[in-house]
Amino acid sequence: MTWERKKVLVVVKAYPEKSTKYNNHLVCTAGITDEGDWIRLYPITVNRFVGEKKIKKFYWIDVECQKATNEKLKRKESYRVREDSIRIIDTSLTDPKANWTERHKIIQQHISKSIESLYEAYRDDKTSLGMIKPKEILEFYHNNELKIYPKSNNYQEMFDGSRIPIFEKIPHIFKYKFKCEGCQETKKSHDIQCEDWELMESYRRWGPRYQSTEILWQKLYQKYYENMLRRHDLYFIMGMYSQYPTWMIIGLYYPLKNVTEIKNNGNVTLNRWM
């Protein structure tokens, strides 16, 4: 298997997980290539996502990678990465407000119809990444007790002398209940676990600030449910679990409601209105 260079727009960074094999925390990273394909990049250690030169969401990166061949599910989009080959080549899409339109021009082309259509795609060709627009978001909840995690001042010394924070192991307890386009006829809904890094980091960091699980949940619920529905169009970036053919929400994509899609003579343009 040969190595190849790809340009990737980073759209997902799942919460870091400890790897005994690599003796470091790894980040499940997914994005869209400049050729318009979903791609999963692994392994990338957490130190590439902290510090002054960290990789952020919506950065364009250049990376040397090769198709993964030893996965249990043989997921179509999975690529192994030479981490030292990663270069940041464009940061222009990271501004939180000014560039929703430019981001959406790229990302809107990769929206799937439903969870059901993603399962069909997996059966057809091992598709394991995608994005859906829920038709109705019914609930955001946690299925286990919340915990206040102490503020951590622990760091891991790297070989180059840099230090990165040691991430607390946090169970994935947050879920969204929603209906997608495929729920129309069956009248069913989906309850799916969310592993978005921003959500998990809010949970970890806000605890010491509020010192109350009740207030902590109020703040999380306000940001990741109420504000998402009121101010944003919320999309779920979906990823297939590595061991079983089960879909999870691995990232949240939430353009402002004033970024709208207008179709004119078959061409898609974007308009920002106030």
C-alpha positions as CSV (number, residue, x, y, z in Angstrom):
1,M,0.0,0.0,0.0
2,T,1.5,3.3,-1.1
3,W,1.5,6.6,0.8
4,E,-0.3,9.6,-0.8
5,R,-0.7,13.2,0.0
6,K,-4.2,14.6,0.6
7,K,-5.6,18.1,1.4
8,V,-8.3,17.8,4.1
9,L,-10.7,20.3,5.6
10,V,-10.9,19.2,9.3
11,V,-14.6,19.2,10.4
12,V,-14.6,16.7,13.3
13,K,-12.4,16.3,16.4
14,A,-13.9,13.8,18.9
15,Y,-12.9,13.9,22.5
16,P,-9.3,12.5,23.1
17,E,-9.2,8.8,24.2
18,K,-6.2,7.2,25.9
19,S,-4.4,4.6,23.7
20,T,-2.3,1.9,25.4
21,K,-0.7,1.0,22.1
22,Y,0.6,4.6,21.4
23,N,0.9,5.5,25.1
24,N,-0.8,8.8,24.4
25,H,-4.3,10.3,23.9
26,L,-5.5,10.1,20.4
27,V,-8.1,12.2,18.6
28,C,-10.6,10.7,16.1
29,T,-10.2,13.2,13.3
30,A,-12.4,13.4,10.2
31,G,-12.8,15.8,7.3
32,I,-13.5,16.4,3.7
33,T,-10.8,16.2,1.0
34,D,-10.3,18.8,-1.7
35,E,-11.7,16.1,-4.0
36,G,-14.9,16.1,-2.1
37,D,-14.6,12.8,-0.2
38,W,-15.1,12.1,3.5
39,I,-11.9,10.9,5.2
40,R,-10.9,9.6,8.7
41,L,-7.3,10.3,9.8
42,Y,-5.7,8.0,12.4
43,P,-3.7,8.0,14.6
44,I,-3.2,11.7,15.5
45,T,-2.0,12.4,19.0
46,V,-3.7,15.1,21.1
47,N,-0.5,17.3,21.2
48,R,-1.4,18.3,17.6
49,F,-4.6,19.9,18.9
50,V,-3.2,21.9,21.8
51,G,-0.8,24.8,22.0
52,E,0.0,27.7,19.7
53,K,0.3,25.6,16.5
54,K,-2.8,23.5,17.2
55,I,-5.0,22.2,14.5
56,K,-8.5,23.7,14.7
57,K,-11.8,22.8,13.1
58,F,-12.1,24.1,9.6
59,Y,-8.4,24.3,9.1
60,W,-7.2,23.0,5.7
61,I,-4.3,20.6,6.3
62,D,-1.9,18.7,4.0
63,V,-1.2,15.1,5.2
64,E,0.6,12.0,4.0
65,C,-1.6,9.0,4.5
66,Q,-2.5,5.5,3.2
67,K,-5.7,3.4,3.2
68,A,-6.2,1.5,6.4
69,T,-6.2,-2.3,5.7
70,N,-6.4,-3.9,9.1
71,E,-9.8,-2.5,10.4
72,K,-12.4,-4.9,11.6
73,L,-15.2,-3.2,9.7
74,K,-13.0,-2.2,6.7
75,R,-14.5,1.3,6.8
76,K,-14.2,3.0,3.5
77,E,-12.9,6.4,4.7
78,S,-10.2,5.2,7.1
79,Y,-6.6,6.3,6.5
80,R,-3.5,5.8,8.5
81,V,-1.5,9.0,8.9
82,R,2.2,9.9,9.2
83,E,1.7,12.5,11.9
84,D,5.0,14.3,11.3
85,S,3.8,14.9,7.7
86,I,0.8,17.1,8.7
87,R,1.0,20.7,7.6
88,I,-1.5,23.5,8.2
89,I,-2.0,25.2,4.8
90,D,-5.1,27.4,5.2
91,T,-6.8,28.9,8.3
92,S,-9.2,31.3,6.7
93,L,-12.4,29.3,7.5
94,T,-11.9,29.4,11.3
95,D,-13.5,32.7,12.2
96,P,-16.6,31.7,14.1
97,K,-19.0,34.1,12.4
98,A,-17.6,35.6,9.2
99,N,-17.0,32.3,7.4
100,W,-20.1,30.2,8.0
101,T,-21.1,30.9,4.5
102,E,-17.8,29.8,3.0
103,R,-17.8,26.6,5.2
104,H,-21.3,25.8,4.2
105,K,-20.5,26.0,0.5
106,I,-18.3,23.0,1.0
107,I,-20.1,21.1,3.7
108,Q,-23.7,21.3,2.4
109,Q,-22.7,19.1,-0.5
110,H,-22.2,16.2,1.9
111,I,-25.5,16.0,3.7
112,S,-27.2,12.6,3.6
113,K,-30.9,12.1,3.7
114,S,-31.3,10.1,6.9
115,I,-29.7,7.6,9.3
116,E,-31.5,4.9,7.3
117,S,-29.7,6.0,4.1
118,L,-26.4,5.9,5.9
119,Y,-27.0,2.3,7.0
120,E,-27.8,1.5,3.4
121,A,-24.6,3.2,2.2
122,Y,-22.6,1.2,4.8
123,R,-24.1,-2.1,3.5
124,D,-23.4,-1.1,-0.1
125,D,-19.7,0.1,0.1
126,K,-18.7,0.3,3.8
127,T,-19.5,4.1,4.0
128,S,-18.8,5.0,7.6
129,L,-18.9,8.8,7.7
130,G,-21.7,11.2,6.8
131,M,-23.8,14.1,8.0
132,I,-27.6,14.5,8.4
133,K,-29.9,17.4,9.1
134,P,-32.4,16.2,11.7
135,K,-36.0,16.9,10.8
136,E,-37.0,17.4,14.4
137,I,-34.7,17.4,17.5
138,L,-36.8,16.1,20.4
139,E,-34.5,16.0,23.3
140,F,-30.9,16.4,24.6
141,Y,-30.2,14.4,27.7
142,H,-27.6,12.5,29.7
143,N,-28.1,8.8,30.6
144,N,-25.9,8.7,33.7
145,E,-25.3,11.0,36.6
146,L,-23.2,14.1,36.0
147,K,-19.9,14.6,37.8
148,I,-17.8,17.6,38.8
149,Y,-14.4,16.9,37.4
150,P,-11.6,18.8,39.3
151,K,-9.6,21.4,37.5
152,S,-6.5,19.6,36.2
153,N,-3.0,21.0,36.4
154,N,-1.4,17.8,35.2
155,Y,0.7,17.8,32.1
156,Q,2.6,15.3,30.1
157,E,6.2,16.1,29.1
158,M,6.8,15.5,25.4
159,F,10.1,14.5,23.8
160,D,10.6,17.9,22.3
161,G,10.2,19.6,25.8
162,S,6.6,20.8,25.2
163,R,3.8,20.0,27.7
164,I,0.3,18.9,26.9
165,P,-2.6,18.6,29.4
166,I,-3.5,15.1,30.6
167,F,-7.2,14.6,29.6
168,E,-9.6,13.1,32.1
169,K,-11.3,9.9,31.0
170,I,-14.9,10.9,30.6
171,P,-17.8,8.5,29.9
172,H,-19.9,9.3,26.9
173,I,-23.2,10.0,28.6
174,F,-24.8,12.6,26.3
175,K,-27.5,11.8,23.7
176,Y,-29.8,13.5,21.3
177,K,-33.2,12.1,20.5
178,F,-34.4,13.1,17.1
179,K,-36.3,12.3,14.0
180,C,-34.7,12.3,10.5
181,E,-36.2,12.1,7.1
182,G,-36.3,8.3,7.3
183,C,-38.6,8.4,10.4
184,Q,-41.5,9.8,8.4
185,E,-43.3,6.6,7.6
186,T,-42.2,4.4,10.6
187,K,-43.0,7.2,13.1
188,K,-39.9,6.1,15.0
189,S,-37.1,8.3,16.4
190,H,-33.4,7.9,17.1
191,D,-31.5,8.1,20.4
192,I,-27.8,8.5,19.5
193,Q,-24.7,9.1,21.6
194,C,-22.8,12.3,21.0
195,E,-19.0,12.4,21.3
196,D,-18.4,16.0,20.1
197,W,-15.1,17.3,21.7
198,E,-16.6,20.8,22.3
199,L,-19.5,19.3,24.3
200,M,-17.3,17.0,26.3
201,E,-14.8,19.7,27.0
202,S,-17.6,22.0,28.2
203,Y,-18.8,19.3,30.6
204,R,-15.3,18.8,31.9
205,R,-14.3,22.5,32.3
206,W,-17.5,24.0,33.4
207,G,-17.9,21.8,36.5
208,P,-15.3,23.6,38.7
209,R,-16.7,26.9,37.6
210,Y,-20.3,26.2,38.7
211,Q,-19.6,23.6,41.5
212,S,-23.1,22.2,41.0
213,T,-24.3,19.4,38.7
214,E,-27.7,21.0,38.6
215,I,-26.3,24.4,37.3
216,L,-23.8,22.6,35.1
217,W,-26.6,20.7,33.4
218,Q,-28.6,23.9,33.0
219,K,-25.7,25.6,31.2
220,L,-25.0,22.5,29.0
221,Y,-28.7,22.2,28.1
222,Q,-28.9,25.9,27.3
223,K,-25.9,25.9,24.9
224,Y,-26.3,22.5,23.3
225,Y,-30.1,22.3,23.0
226,E,-31.9,25.6,23.5
227,N,-29.4,27.9,21.8
228,M,-28.7,25.4,19.0
229,L,-32.4,25.3,18.1
230,R,-33.0,29.0,18.5
231,R,-29.9,30.5,16.8
232,H,-28.4,27.7,14.7
233,D,-29.3,25.1,12.2
234,L,-28.0,22.0,13.9
235,Y,-26.5,19.1,11.8
236,F,-25.1,15.8,13.1
237,I,-21.8,14.5,11.7
238,M,-22.1,10.8,11.9
239,G,-19.4,8.2,12.3
240,M,-19.5,4.4,12.3
241,Y,-18.1,2.8,15.5
242,S,-14.9,0.9,14.8
243,Q,-16.0,-2.5,16.3
244,Y,-19.7,-2.7,15.4
245,P,-21.8,-1.3,12.6
246,T,-23.4,1.3,14.8
247,W,-23.7,5.0,14.0
248,M,-22.7,7.7,16.5
249,I,-22.7,11.5,16.5
250,I,-19.0,12.4,16.4
251,G,-19.4,16.1,15.8
252,L,-21.9,18.9,15.8
253,Y,-22.1,21.4,12.8
254,Y,-24.2,24.4,13.5
255,P,-24.2,27.3,11.0
256,L,-26.1,30.4,12.0
257,K,-29.7,30.5,10.9
258,N,-28.9,33.5,8.6
259,V,-26.8,31.3,6.4
260,T,-29.4,30.0,3.9
261,E,-29.5,27.9,0.9
262,I,-30.9,29.4,-2.3
263,K,-31.3,27.3,-5.4
264,N,-31.4,29.2,-8.7
265,N,-31.4,27.4,-12.1
266,G,-29.9,24.3,-10.5
267,N,-27.0,26.2,-9.0
268,V,-26.6,26.5,-5.3
269,T,-25.6,29.9,-3.9
270,L,-25.6,31.2,-0.4
271,N,-27.1,34.4,1.0
272,R,-26.4,36.0,4.3
273,W,-29.5,37.9,5.5
274,M,-30.2,39.7,8.8
